[in-house]
Amino acid sequence: MKKISGIFIFLFLVSCTSNTIFEKPQNLIPSDTMSLLLQEMVIASSAKFMKNKGQQKNINYMPLVYEKFKIDSSRFETSNQYYMSTIDKYQEILEGAKASLGSRNEVFKKIKTRLDSLRKDSIRIARKNQNKLDSVLPKNPKLKKLKKGTDRTIRK
């Protein structure tokens, strides 16, 4: 009885392994393009909740991503299923996409920091100039003071 139950447990464990590797589709998206596509899809999905220039929100940008890479959603799905069945290749694609997004993020942070410092400098200079315009000009020591009682206004 112990041998039979041991054999059933062994067969159950062996049958649970996933040997499902999809056949390579004819219109497979190359791995480097797939990495770029995934990057753009992440950016598009995060931009959905941001306001665009027209102050609109909740816009689906995925069709624009598909149009940019000249593919359709079904081609992406078949390629994505194939790459997901080959775990090592898919992991490589995802790590490449993550690294590229990280480097893009660093570049944009540097640009934002630079623009913020320029903005602060321009505000500081504008306030300084405004203070100069608003303040009373100091008296020029070369001008002679008028004596009391003398009126130098022009009368008609």
VMD Tcl script that builds the backbone (N, CA, C; Angstrom):
set m [mol new atoms 468]
animate dup $m
set s [atomselect $m all]
$s set {name element resname resid chain x y z} {
  {N N MET 1 A 0.823 -1.187 0.000}
  {CA C MET 1 A 0.000 0.000 0.000}
  {C C MET 1 A 0.871 1.257 0.000}
  {N N LYS 2 A 1.959 1.236 0.781}
  {CA C LYS 2 A 2.850 2.391 0.830}
  {C C LYS 2 A 3.526 2.606 -0.520}
  {N N LYS 3 A 3.864 1.508 -1.203}
  {CA C LYS 3 A 4.513 1.627 -2.504}
  {C C LYS 3 A 3.562 2.236 -3.538}
  {N N ILE 4 A 2.314 1.824 -3.505}
  {CA C ILE 4 A 1.331 2.335 -4.464}
  {C C ILE 4 A 1.071 3.823 -4.224}
  {N N SER 5 A 0.922 4.220 -2.968}
  {CA C SER 5 A 0.702 5.645 -2.672}
  {C C SER 5 A 1.947 6.458 -3.016}
  {N N GLY 6 A 3.126 5.904 -2.818}
  {CA C GLY 6 A 4.366 6.588 -3.196}
  {C C GLY 6 A 4.456 6.781 -4.695}
  {N N ILE 7 A 4.039 5.774 -5.457}
  {CA C ILE 7 A 4.057 5.870 -6.918}
  {C C ILE 7 A 3.062 6.933 -7.390}
  {N N PHE 8 A 1.872 6.977 -6.799}
  {CA C PHE 8 A 0.881 7.999 -7.171}
  {C C PHE 8 A 1.385 9.416 -6.864}
  {N N ILE 9 A 2.013 9.579 -5.721}
  {CA C ILE 9 A 2.560 10.903 -5.366}
  {C C ILE 9 A 3.660 11.292 -6.343}
  {N N PHE 10 A 4.524 10.343 -6.686}
  {CA C PHE 10 A 5.596 10.612 -7.643}
  {C C PHE 10 A 5.018 11.003 -9.006}
  {N N LEU 11 A 4.041 10.255 -9.492}
  {CA C LEU 11 A 3.409 10.566 -10.779}
  {C C LEU 11 A 2.701 11.922 -10.744}
  {N N PHE 12 A 2.079 12.237 -9.629}
  {CA C PHE 12 A 1.397 13.526 -9.490}
  {C C PHE 12 A 2.401 14.678 -9.568}
  {N N LEU 13 A 3.524 14.563 -8.873}
  {CA C LEU 13 A 4.530 15.621 -8.887}
  {C C LEU 13 A 5.175 15.772 -10.259}
  {N N VAL 14 A 5.436 14.667 -10.936}
  {CA C VAL 14 A 6.049 14.723 -12.260}
  {C C VAL 14 A 5.078 15.321 -13.275}
  {N N SER 15 A 3.814 15.017 -13.151}
  {CA C SER 15 A 2.840 15.531 -14.113}
  {C C SER 15 A 2.529 17.008 -13.902}
  {N N CYS 16 A 2.905 17.577 -12.775}
  {CA C CYS 16 A 2.614 18.987 -12.498}
  {C C CYS 16 A 3.620 19.936 -13.128}
  {N N THR 17 A 4.714 19.445 -13.653}
  {CA C THR 17 A 5.693 20.350 -14.259}
  {C C THR 17 A 5.128 20.915 -15.548}
  {N N SER 18 A 5.481 22.135 -15.822}
  {CA C SER 18 A 4.963 22.811 -17.002}
  {C C SER 18 A 5.968 22.684 -18.137}
  {N N ASN 19 A 5.612 21.958 -19.134}
  {CA C ASN 19 A 6.434 21.829 -20.330}
  {C C ASN 19 A 5.771 22.550 -21.495}
  {N N THR 20 A 5.018 23.559 -21.182}
  {CA C THR 20 A 4.264 24.274 -22.201}
  {C C THR 20 A 5.137 25.371 -22.788}
  {N N ILE 21 A 5.709 25.100 -23.932}
  {CA C ILE 21 A 6.438 26.117 -24.677}
  {C C ILE 21 A 5.706 26.260 -26.002}
  {N N PHE 22 A 5.226 27.453 -26.241}
  {CA C PHE 22 A 4.458 27.691 -27.450}
  {C C PHE 22 A 5.383 27.659 -28.660}
  {N N GLU 23 A 4.789 27.318 -29.775}
  {CA C GLU 23 A 5.532 27.324 -31.019}
  {C C GLU 23 A 5.862 28.762 -31.389}
  {N N LYS 24 A 7.021 28.950 -31.981}
  {CA C LYS 24 A 7.445 30.292 -32.363}
  {C C LYS 24 A 6.526 30.801 -33.475}
  {N N PRO 25 A 5.832 31.925 -33.224}
  {CA C PRO 25 A 4.915 32.435 -34.256}
  {C C PRO 25 A 5.680 32.995 -35.456}
  {N N GLN 26 A 5.022 33.012 -36.594}
  {CA C GLN 26 A 5.667 33.515 -37.813}
  {C C GLN 26 A 5.923 35.015 -37.733}
  {N N ASN 27 A 5.035 35.731 -37.109}
  {CA C ASN 27 A 5.177 37.189 -37.020}
  {C C ASN 27 A 5.665 37.605 -35.629}
  {N N LEU 28 A 6.656 36.892 -35.111}
  {CA C LEU 28 A 7.195 37.166 -33.781}
  {C C LEU 28 A 7.897 38.518 -33.757}
  {N N ILE 29 A 7.615 39.291 -32.737}
  {CA C ILE 29 A 8.285 40.573 -32.541}
  {C C ILE 29 A 9.681 40.278 -32.006}
  {N N PRO 30 A 10.746 40.845 -32.600}
  {CA C PRO 30 A 12.102 40.591 -32.095}
  {C C PRO 30 A 12.243 41.032 -30.636}
  {N N SER 31 A 13.171 40.406 -29.932}
  {CA C SER 31 A 13.284 40.645 -28.491}
  {C C SER 31 A 13.667 42.083 -28.166}
  {N N ASP 32 A 14.548 42.711 -28.969}
  {CA C ASP 32 A 14.915 44.102 -28.686}
  {C C ASP 32 A 13.734 45.041 -28.914}
  {N N THR 33 A 12.949 44.777 -29.953}
  {CA C THR 33 A 11.747 45.574 -30.203}
  {C C THR 33 A 10.709 45.331 -29.118}
  {N N MET 34 A 10.639 44.092 -28.651}
  {CA C MET 34 A 9.695 43.758 -27.570}
  {C C MET 34 A 10.055 44.526 -26.303}
  {N N SER 35 A 11.348 44.662 -26.028}
  {CA C SER 35 A 11.788 45.418 -24.856}
  {C C SER 35 A 11.378 46.887 -24.975}
  {N N LEU 36 A 11.603 47.472 -26.154}
  {CA C LEU 36 A 11.193 48.866 -26.383}
  {C C LEU 36 A 9.677 49.019 -26.294}
  {N N LEU 37 A 8.971 48.036 -26.832}
  {CA C LEU 37 A 7.508 48.061 -26.803}
  {C C LEU 37 A 6.991 48.021 -25.373}
  {N N LEU 38 A 7.580 47.168 -24.549}
  {CA C LEU 38 A 7.161 47.087 -23.146}
  {C C LEU 38 A 7.454 48.390 -22.404}
  {N N GLN 39 A 8.584 49.035 -22.721}
  {CA C GLN 39 A 8.894 50.333 -22.105}
  {C C GLN 39 A 7.821 51.356 -22.448}
  {N N GLU 40 A 7.496 51.447 -23.721}
  {CA C GLU 40 A 6.486 52.413 -24.157}
  {C C GLU 40 A 5.120 52.101 -23.563}
  {N N MET 41 A 4.819 50.822 -23.397}
  {CA C MET 41 A 3.530 50.442 -22.813}
  {C C MET 41 A 3.459 50.837 -21.342}
  {N N VAL 42 A 4.569 50.711 -20.628}
  {CA C VAL 42 A 4.598 51.132 -19.222}
  {C C VAL 42 A 4.385 52.640 -19.134}
  {N N ILE 43 A 5.063 53.375 -19.988}
  {CA C ILE 43 A 4.914 54.835 -19.989}
  {C C ILE 43 A 3.478 55.218 -20.357}
  {N N ALA 44 A 2.923 54.554 -21.361}
  {CA C ALA 44 A 1.549 54.861 -21.793}
  {C C ALA 44 A 0.536 54.529 -20.712}
  {N N SER 45 A 0.739 53.423 -20.018}
  {CA C SER 45 A -0.226 53.061 -18.972}
  {C C SER 45 A -0.126 53.997 -17.776}
  {N N SER 46 A 1.068 54.501 -17.478}
  {CA C SER 46 A 1.182 55.444 -16.364}
  {C C SER 46 A 0.702 56.837 -16.767}
  {N N ALA 47 A 0.780 57.168 -18.051}
  {CA C ALA 47 A 0.317 58.482 -18.516}
  {C C ALA 47 A -1.198 58.560 -18.600}
  {N N LYS 48 A -1.857 57.433 -18.502}
  {CA C LYS 48 A -3.320 57.416 -18.606}
  {C C LYS 48 A -3.963 58.265 -17.517}
  {N N PHE 49 A -3.362 58.315 -16.351}
  {CA C PHE 49 A -3.957 59.017 -15.215}
  {C C PHE 49 A -3.415 60.435 -15.048}
  {N N MET 50 A -2.594 60.885 -15.982}
  {CA C MET 50 A -2.058 62.242 -15.948}
  {C C MET 50 A -2.844 63.102 -16.934}
  {N N LYS 51 A -2.917 64.390 -16.645}
  {CA C LYS 51 A -3.587 65.301 -17.568}
  {C C LYS 51 A -2.640 65.634 -18.712}
  {N N ASN 52 A -3.176 65.652 -19.923}
  {CA C ASN 52 A -2.365 66.023 -21.071}
  {C C ASN 52 A -2.475 67.530 -21.308}
  {N N LYS 53 A -1.945 68.007 -22.418}
  {CA C LYS 53 A -1.967 69.445 -22.698}
  {C C LYS 53 A -3.380 69.995 -22.803}
  {N N GLY 54 A -4.310 69.183 -23.226}
  {CA C GLY 54 A -5.703 69.606 -23.334}
  {C C GLY 54 A -6.474 69.411 -22.043}
  {N N GLN 55 A -5.769 69.151 -20.930}
  {CA C GLN 55 A -6.359 68.943 -19.607}
  {C C GLN 55 A -7.329 67.762 -19.597}
  {N N GLN 56 A -7.055 66.743 -20.400}
  {CA C GLN 56 A -7.897 65.552 -20.443}
  {C C GLN 56 A -7.209 64.430 -19.677}
  {N N LYS 57 A -8.018 63.581 -19.045}
  {CA C LYS 57 A -7.517 62.458 -18.262}
  {C C LYS 57 A -8.132 61.168 -18.776}
  {N N ASN 58 A -7.593 60.036 -18.330}
  {CA C ASN 58 A -8.102 58.699 -18.658}
  {C C ASN 58 A -8.161 58.443 -20.162}
  {N N ILE 59 A -7.105 58.791 -20.851}
  {CA C ILE 59 A -7.008 58.534 -22.284}
  {C C ILE 59 A -6.182 57.266 -22.476}
  {N N ASN 60 A -6.655 56.366 -23.316}
  {CA C ASN 60 A -5.945 55.123 -23.590}
  {C C ASN 60 A -4.910 55.380 -24.690}
  {N N TYR 61 A -3.636 55.326 -24.323}
  {CA C TYR 61 A -2.560 55.590 -25.271}
  {C C TYR 61 A -2.023 54.325 -25.935}
  {N N MET 62 A -2.538 53.149 -25.571}
  {CA C MET 62 A -2.028 51.890 -26.134}
  {C C MET 62 A -2.162 51.822 -27.661}
  {N N PRO 63 A -3.271 52.274 -28.246}
  {CA C PRO 63 A -3.329 52.252 -29.718}
  {C C PRO 63 A -2.216 53.085 -30.362}
  {N N LEU 64 A -1.818 54.167 -29.706}
  {CA C LEU 64 A -0.721 54.973 -30.239}
  {C C LEU 64 A 0.601 54.219 -30.179}
  {N N VAL 65 A 0.787 53.425 -29.120}
  {CA C VAL 65 A 2.007 52.621 -29.001}
  {C C VAL 65 A 2.034 51.562 -30.097}
  {N N TYR 66 A 0.903 50.891 -30.314}
  {CA C TYR 66 A 0.836 49.885 -31.372}
  {C C TYR 66 A 1.097 50.517 -32.739}
  {N N GLU 67 A 0.549 51.712 -32.935}
  {CA C GLU 67 A 0.741 52.411 -34.204}
  {C C GLU 67 A 2.203 52.806 -34.395}
  {N N LYS 68 A 2.858 53.221 -33.317}
  {CA C LYS 68 A 4.261 53.630 -33.393}
  {C C LYS 68 A 5.146 52.474 -33.847}
  {N N PHE 69 A 4.863 51.271 -33.349}
  {CA C PHE 69 A 5.667 50.107 -33.701}
  {C C PHE 69 A 5.091 49.332 -34.890}
  {N N LYS 70 A 4.018 49.842 -35.469}
  {CA C LYS 70 A 3.368 49.239 -36.635}
  {C C LYS 70 A 2.999 47.777 -36.390}
  {N N ILE 71 A 2.361 47.528 -35.244}
  {CA C ILE 71 A 1.866 46.191 -34.918}
  {C C ILE 71 A 0.419 46.313 -34.463}
  {N N ASP 72 A -0.248 45.185 -34.309}
  {CA C ASP 72 A -1.591 45.195 -33.745}
  {C C ASP 72 A -1.578 44.423 -32.431}
  {N N SER 73 A -2.663 44.502 -31.704}
  {CA C SER 73 A -2.706 43.908 -30.367}
  {C C SER 73 A -2.618 42.384 -30.414}
  {N N SER 74 A -3.147 41.763 -31.456}
  {CA C SER 74 A -3.080 40.297 -31.543}
  {C C SER 74 A -1.643 39.829 -31.775}
  {N N ARG 75 A -0.886 40.568 -32.573}
  {CA C ARG 75 A 0.526 40.212 -32.780}
  {C C ARG 75 A 1.305 40.355 -31.481}
  {N N PHE 76 A 1.002 41.406 -30.731}
  {CA C PHE 76 A 1.662 41.570 -29.436}
  {C C PHE 76 A 1.307 40.420 -28.502}
  {N N GLU 77 A 0.040 40.043 -28.464}
  {CA C GLU 77 A -0.399 38.962 -27.573}
  {C C GLU 77 A 0.298 37.648 -27.898}
  {N N THR 78 A 0.378 37.290 -29.180}
  {CA C THR 78 A 1.033 36.025 -29.540}
  {C C THR 78 A 2.519 36.064 -29.214}
  {N N SER 79 A 3.169 37.200 -29.470}
  {CA C SER 79 A 4.594 37.320 -29.145}
  {C C SER 79 A 4.805 37.302 -27.642}
  {N N ASN 80 A 3.927 37.959 -26.913}
  {CA C ASN 80 A 4.044 37.998 -25.458}
  {C C ASN 80 A 3.849 36.603 -24.866}
  {N N GLN 81 A 2.899 35.842 -25.381}
  {CA C GLN 81 A 2.695 34.472 -24.900}
  {C C GLN 81 A 3.909 33.600 -25.190}
  {N N TYR 82 A 4.496 33.760 -26.366}
  {CA C TYR 82 A 5.676 32.968 -26.701}
  {C C TYR 82 A 6.831 33.304 -25.760}
  {N N TYR 83 A 7.089 34.600 -25.560}
  {CA C TYR 83 A 8.203 34.990 -24.688}
  {C C TYR 83 A 7.941 34.593 -23.235}
  {N N MET 84 A 6.681 34.617 -22.808}
  {CA C MET 84 A 6.376 34.195 -21.440}
  {C C MET 84 A 6.575 32.698 -21.263}
  {N N SER 85 A 6.438 31.935 -22.325}
  {CA C SER 85 A 6.672 30.491 -22.206}
  {C C SER 85 A 8.162 30.171 -22.142}
  {N N THR 86 A 9.000 31.049 -22.677}
  {CA C THR 86 A 10.454 30.903 -22.535}
  {C C THR 86 A 10.892 31.897 -21.468}
  {N N ILE 87 A 10.900 31.440 -20.237}
  {CA C ILE 87 A 11.052 32.316 -19.079}
  {C C ILE 87 A 12.377 33.070 -19.091}
  {N N ASP 88 A 13.456 32.404 -19.450}
  {CA C ASP 88 A 14.766 33.061 -19.431}
  {C C ASP 88 A 14.816 34.233 -20.409}
  {N N LYS 89 A 14.295 34.034 -21.597}
  {CA C LYS 89 A 14.292 35.096 -22.605}
  {C C LYS 89 A 13.393 36.258 -22.163}
  {N N TYR 90 A 12.238 35.918 -21.589}
  {CA C TYR 90 A 11.309 36.960 -21.140}
  {C C TYR 90 A 11.908 37.753 -19.980}
  {N N GLN 91 A 12.603 37.059 -19.089}
  {CA C GLN 91 A 13.263 37.735 -17.966}
  {C C GLN 91 A 14.321 38.704 -18.487}
  {N N GLU 92 A 15.054 38.289 -19.504}
  {CA C GLU 92 A 16.068 39.147 -20.118}
  {C C GLU 92 A 15.429 40.390 -20.740}
  {N N ILE 93 A 14.311 40.198 -21.415}
  {CA C ILE 93 A 13.596 41.320 -22.037}
  {C C ILE 93 A 13.107 42.292 -20.966}
  {N N LEU 94 A 12.525 41.766 -19.898}
  {CA C LEU 94 A 12.001 42.623 -18.831}
  {C C LEU 94 A 13.113 43.377 -18.109}
  {N N GLU 95 A 14.248 42.717 -17.873}
  {CA C GLU 95 A 15.363 43.397 -17.207}
  {C C GLU 95 A 15.923 44.509 -18.080}
  {N N GLY 96 A 16.000 44.267 -19.396}
  {CA C GLY 96 A 16.454 45.310 -20.315}
  {C C GLY 96 A 15.508 46.503 -20.321}
  {N N ALA 97 A 14.215 46.226 -20.311}
  {CA C ALA 97 A 13.220 47.303 -20.295}
  {C C ALA 97 A 13.301 48.088 -18.991}
  {N N LYS 98 A 13.475 47.377 -17.885}
  {CA C LYS 98 A 13.559 48.043 -16.583}
  {C C LYS 98 A 14.809 48.919 -16.497}
  {N N ALA 99 A 15.937 48.428 -17.005}
  {CA C ALA 99 A 17.173 49.213 -16.981}
  {C C ALA 99 A 17.041 50.471 -17.838}
  {N N SER 100 A 16.436 50.339 -19.007}
  {CA C SER 100 A 16.254 51.504 -19.879}
  {C C SER 100 A 15.314 52.530 -19.258}
  {N N LEU 101 A 14.253 52.054 -18.619}
  {CA C LEU 101 A 13.335 52.983 -17.946}
  {C C LEU 101 A 14.035 53.691 -16.791}
  {N N GLY 102 A 14.897 52.966 -16.076}
  {CA C GLY 102 A 15.647 53.584 -14.985}
  {C C GLY 102 A 16.592 54.658 -15.484}
  {N N SER 103 A 17.283 54.400 -16.601}
  {CA C SER 103 A 18.193 55.409 -17.145}
  {C C SER 103 A 17.415 56.609 -17.681}
  {N N ARG 104 A 16.253 56.370 -18.299}
  {CA C ARG 104 A 15.407 57.489 -18.743}
  {C C ARG 104 A 14.962 58.334 -17.558}
  {N N ASN 105 A 14.609 57.664 -16.478}
  {CA C ASN 105 A 14.153 58.358 -15.278}
  {C C ASN 105 A 15.264 59.249 -14.723}
  {N N GLU 106 A 16.499 58.751 -14.707}
  {CA C GLU 106 A 17.621 59.546 -14.211}
  {C C GLU 106 A 17.845 60.781 -15.080}
  {N N VAL 107 A 17.751 60.622 -16.392}
  {CA C VAL 107 A 17.932 61.760 -17.298}
  {C C VAL 107 A 16.860 62.813 -17.039}
  {N N PHE 108 A 15.605 62.381 -16.902}
  {CA C PHE 108 A 14.520 63.333 -16.670}
  {C C PHE 108 A 14.633 63.995 -15.297}
  {N N LYS 109 A 15.148 63.276 -14.304}
  {CA C LYS 109 A 15.357 63.891 -12.989}
  {C C LYS 109 A 16.406 64.990 -13.072}
  {N N LYS 110 A 17.490 64.751 -13.824}
  {CA C LYS 110 A 18.529 65.771 -13.984}
  {C C LYS 110 A 17.977 66.997 -14.705}
  {N N ILE 111 A 17.195 66.766 -15.743}
  {CA C ILE 111 A 16.601 67.884 -16.485}
  {C C ILE 111 A 15.651 68.667 -15.587}
  {N N LYS 112 A 14.839 67.966 -14.810}
  {CA C LYS 112 A 13.891 68.630 -13.912}
  {C C LYS 112 A 14.623 69.442 -12.855}
  {N N THR 113 A 15.703 68.884 -12.298}
  {CA C THR 113 A 16.486 69.611 -11.302}
  {C C THR 113 A 17.071 70.877 -11.907}
  {N N ARG 114 A 17.594 70.784 -13.114}
  {CA C ARG 114 A 18.179 71.947 -13.791}
  {C C ARG 114 A 17.106 73.006 -14.069}
  {N N LEU 115 A 15.953 72.585 -14.557}
  {CA C LEU 115 A 14.875 73.540 -14.830}
  {C C LEU 115 A 14.365 74.194 -13.550}
  {N N ASP 116 A 14.286 73.420 -12.471}
  {CA C ASP 116 A 13.855 73.988 -11.194}
  {C C ASP 116 A 14.843 75.028 -10.690}
  {N N SER 117 A 16.149 74.755 -10.835}
  {CA C SER 117 A 17.140 75.727 -10.371}
  {C C SER 117 A 17.096 76.988 -11.230}
  {N N LEU 118 A 16.893 76.835 -12.540}
  {CA C LEU 118 A 16.759 78.014 -13.406}
  {C C LEU 118 A 15.517 78.818 -13.041}
  {N N ARG 119 A 14.438 78.132 -12.734}
  {CA C ARG 119 A 13.198 78.808 -12.344}
  {C C ARG 119 A 13.391 79.582 -11.047}
  {N N LYS 120 A 14.059 78.950 -10.072}
  {CA C LYS 120 A 14.307 79.629 -8.801}
  {C C LYS 120 A 15.205 80.844 -8.995}
  {N N ASP 121 A 16.224 80.710 -9.865}
  {CA C ASP 121 A 17.105 81.842 -10.135}
  {C C ASP 121 A 16.345 82.982 -10.801}
  {N N SER 122 A 15.486 82.662 -11.754}
  {CA C SER 122 A 14.743 83.718 -12.439}
  {C C SER 122 A 13.763 84.400 -11.488}
  {N N ILE 123 A 13.164 83.641 -10.577}
  {CA C ILE 123 A 12.266 84.242 -9.583}
  {C C ILE 123 A 13.053 85.153 -8.653}
  {N N ARG 124 A 14.229 84.701 -8.232}
  {CA C ARG 124 A 15.064 85.507 -7.338}
  {C C ARG 124 A 15.479 86.807 -8.035}
  {N N ILE 125 A 15.879 86.727 -9.294}
  {CA C ILE 125 A 16.290 87.923 -10.038}
  {C C ILE 125 A 15.098 88.855 -10.245}
  {N N ALA 126 A 13.928 88.305 -10.549}
  {CA C ALA 126 A 12.738 89.140 -10.745}
  {C C ALA 126 A 12.362 89.856 -9.452}
  {N N ARG 127 A 12.453 89.159 -8.332}
  {CA C ARG 127 A 12.150 89.807 -7.052}
  {C C ARG 127 A 13.162 90.896 -6.732}
  {N N LYS 128 A 14.415 90.632 -7.035}
  {CA C LYS 128 A 15.457 91.626 -6.781}
  {C C LYS 128 A 15.205 92.874 -7.632}
  {N N ASN 129 A 14.875 92.676 -8.905}
  {CA C ASN 129 A 14.580 93.810 -9.781}
  {C C ASN 129 A 13.319 94.539 -9.333}
  {N N GLN 130 A 12.325 93.798 -8.871}
  {CA C GLN 130 A 11.096 94.418 -8.387}
  {C C GLN 130 A 11.382 95.247 -7.140}
  {N N ASN 131 A 12.237 94.739 -6.269}
  {CA C ASN 131 A 12.604 95.498 -5.072}
  {C C ASN 131 A 13.316 96.784 -5.446}
  {N N LYS 132 A 14.143 96.738 -6.480}
  {CA C LYS 132 A 14.825 97.952 -6.920}
  {C C LYS 132 A 13.818 98.969 -7.445}
  {N N LEU 133 A 12.817 98.490 -8.186}
  {CA C LEU 133 A 11.820 99.397 -8.742}
  {C C LEU 133 A 10.904 99.962 -7.660}
  {N N ASP 134 A 10.604 99.159 -6.661}
  {CA C ASP 134 A 9.682 99.584 -5.622}
  {C C ASP 134 A 10.331 100.470 -4.569}
  {N N SER 135 A 11.608 100.373 -4.376}
  {CA C SER 135 A 12.248 101.119 -3.291}
  {C C SER 135 A 12.456 102.575 -3.698}
  {N N VAL 136 A 12.581 103.414 -2.700}
  {CA C VAL 136 A 12.823 104.831 -2.916}
  {C C VAL 136 A 14.287 104.997 -3.284}
  {N N LEU 137 A 14.505 105.783 -4.315}
  {CA C LEU 137 A 15.880 105.988 -4.739}
  {C C LEU 137 A 16.627 106.807 -3.691}
  {N N PRO 138 A 17.866 106.473 -3.435}
  {CA C PRO 138 A 18.638 107.262 -2.467}
  {C C PRO 138 A 18.904 108.659 -3.029}
  {N N LYS 139 A 19.073 109.593 -2.131}
  {CA C LYS 139 A 19.308 110.974 -2.551}
  {C C LYS 139 A 20.685 111.092 -3.171}
  {N N ASN 140 A 20.754 111.919 -4.181}
  {CA C ASN 140 A 22.026 112.169 -4.833}
  {C C ASN 140 A 22.737 113.264 -4.043}
  {N N PRO 141 A 23.908 112.976 -3.515}
  {CA C PRO 141 A 24.590 113.987 -2.697}
  {C C PRO 141 A 25.038 115.203 -3.495}
  {N N LYS 142 A 25.105 115.098 -4.809}
  {CA C LYS 142 A 25.554 116.218 -5.617}
  {C C LYS 142 A 24.488 117.304 -5.749}
  {N N LEU 143 A 23.239 116.928 -5.557}
  {CA C LEU 143 A 22.173 117.914 -5.655}
  {C C LEU 143 A 22.181 118.796 -4.407}
  {N N LYS 144 A 22.023 120.064 -4.617}
  {CA C LYS 144 A 22.000 120.987 -3.486}
  {C C LYS 144 A 20.618 120.980 -2.877}
  {N N LYS 145 A 20.607 121.103 -1.604}
  {CA C LYS 145 A 19.336 121.177 -0.909}
  {C C LYS 145 A 18.765 122.570 -1.093}
  {N N LEU 146 A 17.473 122.608 -1.258}
  {CA C LEU 146 A 16.803 123.893 -1.384}
  {C C LEU 146 A 16.661 124.518 -0.011}
  {N N LYS 147 A 16.884 125.790 0.015}
  {CA C LYS 147 A 16.726 126.499 1.278}
  {C C LYS 147 A 15.251 126.643 1.571}
  {N N LYS 148 A 14.968 126.697 2.850}
  {CA C LYS 148 A 13.590 126.884 3.254}
  {C C LYS 148 A 13.127 128.256 2.809}
  {N N GLY 149 A 11.935 128.297 2.341}
  {CA C GLY 149 A 11.359 129.567 1.952}
  {C C GLY 149 A 11.576 129.897 0.496}
  {N N THR 150 A 12.458 129.231 -0.167}
  {CA C THR 150 A 12.651 129.514 -1.592}
  {C C THR 150 A 11.808 128.540 -2.389}
  {N N ASP 151 A 11.096 129.086 -3.300}
  {CA C ASP 151 A 10.203 128.273 -4.112}
  {C C ASP 151 A 10.675 128.353 -5.546}
  {N N ARG 152 A 11.064 127.262 -6.094}
  {CA C ARG 152 A 11.607 127.254 -7.455}
  {C C ARG 152 A 10.624 126.621 -8.443}
  {N N THR 153 A 9.389 126.675 -8.169}
  {CA C THR 153 A 8.406 126.130 -9.099}
  {C C THR 153 A 8.097 127.165 -10.157}
  {N N ILE 154 A 7.723 126.732 -11.293}
  {CA C ILE 154 A 7.415 127.628 -12.406}
  {C C ILE 154 A 5.950 128.008 -12.306}
  {N N ARG 155 A 5.740 129.318 -12.376}
  {CA C ARG 155 A 4.374 129.812 -12.292}
  {C C ARG 155 A 4.004 130.474 -13.599}
  {N N LYS 156 A 2.797 130.330 -13.992}
  {CA C LYS 156 A 2.333 130.953 -15.227}
  {C C LYS 156 A 1.398 132.061 -14.933}
}
mol reanalyze $m
mol bondsrecalc $m
mol representation Tube
mol addrep $m
